[in-house]
Amino acid sequence: MIPQEVSHGVFRYGGRYYTVNLLPGESHHGEELRKIRGVEYRHWEPHRSKLGAYIRIRGKLPVKADMNVLYLGAGDGTTVSYLSDVLTHGRIYAVEMSRRPYRHLLELSTKRKNIFPILGDARHPHEYTDLFSKVDLIYQDIAQRDQAEIFLRNIPFLKEGYGGMLAVKARSIHVSRKSSEIYGEVEEKLGGRDVTVAERTDIGRWQRDHVIFCVEKPKDIITKCSHHP
């Protein structure tokens, strides 16, 4: 049995999902490395990556090799490293406001040349406005009360007709309210601005109290986020 490519750069094998390791022999956080027919694959762990949890549910990822991605809340680069495997001809502009994880991003970028770390606060996108042109995808993973508003402030960086993915942690918005109410309010906020909500995916099985919203910035013909090649 050989791994089956379910979307560009993402492979299913034995009920798990993998990427082809851009740096054979090196893992980022001790994840499983599996060599099959001379190719080394990295297990995309859903407990360590919200995007990995999304893939476990949806079975695909709305990206292709040459896309440029704005990643808000990049942390120490776990999910960024998987995107680096997938976006072999694209760029990942990884925004992180904390200096310690930013240093990890810098170190990662010395080996993975498609990662471009940015020390900045996603609440203030003017801090990095001049560092890149418009992108094909915005992905955000920021556990703050105003996470939806942060995402919307960065929408001007997104090309028309392309999509964004917002990982929402309900307890970061309010610790005692029902998660379903919070997600409904976030969806209303997103739908009331320059994007349309294409899908909502509950990833709570692997990431407690989390959903991922997939949105589109409309143009004349709207292609749903989950259907991008």
C-alpha positions in Angstrom: 0.0 0.0 0.0 1.3 3.5 -0.9 0.0 6.8 0.5 -2.9 8.3 -1.3 -2.7 12.1 -2.1 -6.1 13.5 -1.0 -5.2 17.2 -1.8 -2.1 18.8 -2.9 0.8 17.7 -0.7 -1.4 15.9 1.9 -1.4 12.1 1.9 -3.6 9.5 3.6 -2.0 6.3 4.8 -3.3 3.8 7.3 -6.0 6.2 8.5 -3.5 9.0 9.2 -2.5 12.1 7.2 1.0 13.0 6.2 3.1 15.5 4.3 6.3 14.8 2.4 9.1 15.9 4.6 10.9 18.9 3.1 13.9 18.1 5.4 14.3 14.3 5.4 15.5 12.9 8.7 14.4 16.0 10.7 11.2 16.3 12.8 9.8 19.5 14.3 8.3 18.2 17.5 9.1 14.5 17.6 6.3 13.5 15.2 6.4 10.2 13.4 8.6 10.0 10.3 7.7 7.2 7.9 9.7 6.2 4.8 7.8 4.5 2.1 9.4 3.6 -1.3 12.2 6.1 -0.7 10.0 9.0 0.3 9.9 10.3 3.9 6.5 11.4 5.2 5.6 13.3 8.4 2.5 12.5 10.4 0.3 15.6 10.7 -0.8 15.2 14.3 -4.3 16.5 15.0 -3.6 17.0 18.7 -0.7 19.3 17.9 -2.1 21.2 15.0 -5.6 22.6 14.5 -5.2 22.5 10.8 -4.2 18.8 11.2 -7.5 18.2 13.1 -9.3 20.0 10.2 -7.7 17.6 7.7 -8.7 14.6 9.8 -12.4 15.7 9.5 -12.5 17.1 6.0 -10.0 14.8 4.4 -8.4 17.6 2.3 -6.9 21.0 2.5 -7.8 24.0 0.3 -4.2 24.8 -0.9 -1.9 24.2 -3.8 1.9 24.3 -4.2 2.3 27.9 -5.3 0.0 29.7 -2.9 1.2 32.5 -0.7 -0.2 32.3 2.8 -0.5 34.9 5.6 -0.4 32.9 8.9 -1.5 34.9 11.9 -0.5 33.6 15.3 2.3 31.3 14.0 3.6 30.3 17.5 6.8 28.2 17.3 6.0 27.0 13.9 4.5 23.5 14.3 1.6 24.0 11.8 3.8 26.4 9.7 6.3 23.6 9.2 3.6 21.3 7.7 2.5 24.1 5.4 6.1 24.5 4.4 6.1 20.9 3.3 2.9 21.5 1.2 3.6 24.9 -0.3 6.8 24.0 -2.1 6.5 26.9 -4.6 4.7 29.4 -2.3 5.5 31.5 0.7 4.3 31.6 4.3 4.3 35.0 6.0 4.3 33.9 9.6 3.2 36.6 12.0 4.0 36.2 15.7 4.0 38.8 18.4 5.9 36.9 21.2 9.6 37.0 21.0 10.4 33.5 22.3 8.3 31.6 19.7 9.4 34.1 17.1 13.0 33.0 17.6 11.9 29.4 16.9 10.3 30.7 13.7 13.6 32.4 12.7 15.6 29.2 13.3 13.0 27.2 11.3 13.2 29.7 8.4 17.0 29.2 8.0 16.2 25.6 6.9 12.8 26.0 5.3 13.3 28.8 2.8 9.5 29.3 2.1 8.9 30.6 5.7 9.2 34.4 6.2 8.8 35.2 10.0 7.3 38.6 10.9 7.5 39.9 14.5 4.3 41.8 14.8 0.9 42.1 16.4 -1.9 40.9 14.1 -4.2 43.4 15.8 -2.2 46.1 14.0 -1.7 44.9 10.4 -0.2 48.3 9.5 3.0 47.0 11.1 3.6 44.7 8.2 1.7 46.2 5.4 4.8 46.9 3.3 6.4 43.4 3.7 4.4 41.5 1.2 1.7 41.8 -1.5 -1.8 40.2 -1.3 -2.0 36.5 -0.5 -4.0 33.5 -1.6 -5.0 32.3 1.9 -5.2 33.8 5.4 -5.0 31.3 8.3 -5.4 32.5 11.8 -4.9 30.7 15.2 -5.0 33.4 17.9 -6.7 32.6 21.2 -7.9 36.0 22.1 -11.3 37.5 23.0 -11.3 39.6 19.8 -10.0 36.9 17.5 -12.8 37.4 14.9 -12.1 41.2 14.8 -8.3 40.5 14.4 -9.1 38.2 11.4 -11.3 40.8 9.7 -8.7 43.6 10.1 -6.3 41.4 8.0 -8.9 40.6 5.3 -7.6 43.5 3.0 -4.4 41.3 2.5 -6.5 38.6 0.8 -7.0 38.5 -2.9 -10.6 38.6 -4.2 -12.1 35.2 -4.9 -9.7 33.5 -2.4 -10.3 32.2 1.1 -9.4 32.3 4.8 -9.4 29.9 7.6 -10.1 31.1 11.2 -9.5 28.7 14.1 -11.8 29.9 16.9 -11.4 28.9 20.6 -14.7 29.5 22.4 -13.2 29.7 25.9 -10.9 32.5 24.9 -13.9 34.6 24.0 -16.0 33.7 27.1 -15.3 31.0 29.7 -18.8 30.3 30.8 -21.1 30.8 27.8 -22.1 27.9 25.5 -19.7 27.3 22.7 -22.5 27.1 20.2 -23.7 30.6 21.1 -20.1 32.0 20.7 -19.6 30.3 17.3 -22.9 31.7 16.1 -21.9 35.2 17.1 -18.5 34.8 15.3 -20.2 33.5 12.2 -22.5 36.5 12.2 -19.5 38.9 12.6 -17.7 37.2 9.7 -20.8 37.2 7.4 -21.5 40.8 8.0 -18.2 42.1 6.5 -16.2 41.6 3.3 -16.3 37.8 3.4 -18.9 35.0 3.2 -18.8 32.0 5.5 -18.4 28.8 3.4 -18.2 26.2 6.1 -17.8 25.6 9.9 -15.9 22.6 11.1 -16.0 21.4 14.7 -12.5 20.0 15.6 -13.3 19.5 19.2 -12.4 15.8 19.1 -8.8 16.7 18.9 -8.8 20.4 19.9 -11.2 21.1 22.7 -13.8 23.9 22.2 -12.5 24.8 18.8 -14.0 25.2 15.3 -12.5 26.3 12.1 -14.4 28.7 9.9 -13.6 28.7 6.2 -14.5 32.0 4.5 -14.4 33.5 1.0 -13.6 37.0 -0.2 -16.2 37.2 -3.0 -15.7 38.1 -6.6 -18.1 37.7 -9.6 -17.9 33.9 -9.3 -17.5 32.5 -5.8 -15.7 29.1 -5.4 -16.2 27.6 -2.0 -13.0 27.5 0.2 -13.2 23.8 0.6 -13.2 23.3 -3.1 -10.0 25.1 -4.0 -7.4 22.7 -5.6 
